[in-house]
Amino acid sequence: QVQLVESGGGLVQAGGSLRLSCAASRRTFSTFTMGWFRQAPGKEREFVAAIRWSAGTYYADFVKGRFAISRDNAKNTAYLQMNSLKSEDTAVYYCAAAEAPVNARLNPEYDYWGQGTQVTVSS
């Protein structure tokens, strides 16, 4: 089992920045693919970004150039740096971990999920 705990969400003005963190409980964190997803009210959960154990990254088109995913294997932590935030980025952001995903952009590929952290961007 892997427990994931997100932090770093909050209220920010449009154009501002936030950094989300996801702390994992398992020592084999370095072998997992880590992903960030988000869910806005009334919408389905959607892919935001992912990073493989090899540090290869994937991004949704709507965050390219604004968000950056990274990981620190020594700290068992993944990060999502969010810049130039827009009101449409308002959502609950979830961290997820997958042992061997074929497609890191797909929800069902992930084995473990955090409880989510709220990000609210005011315009």
C-alpha positions, 0 to 999 in steps of 0.5 A: 500500500502507498499513502499519498498526502497532498499539500500546498493548495489554497486561494491565489489571485489570477496570474499567481503561483502555487506549488503542490506537494505530494508525500508518499509513504513507501520507500519504493517511491522512486519506481512509481510514476506520479501523476497530478489530476484535477476535478472542478465542480460538475466536471470529470477528473482530468489529467494534468501532468505525470512524471515517470521514474526515469523523469520523463514528463507528460502534460495536458495541453492546457497547462503546457508552459505554465505548470511543471512536475518534478520529483525528489526521490530522496524525500519520497515527494512529487511536486507540481509548480503552477504558474500564471494561474487562471480562474479555470484552474480552480479545482481539487487537485489529486496526486496519484501513483502508478507502478507500471502505467502504459499510458500515464495520462489515464486515470485507471492506470493509477493504483493509489490516490491522495485525498486532494487539495483545493486550489482556488484562483480568483479573477 
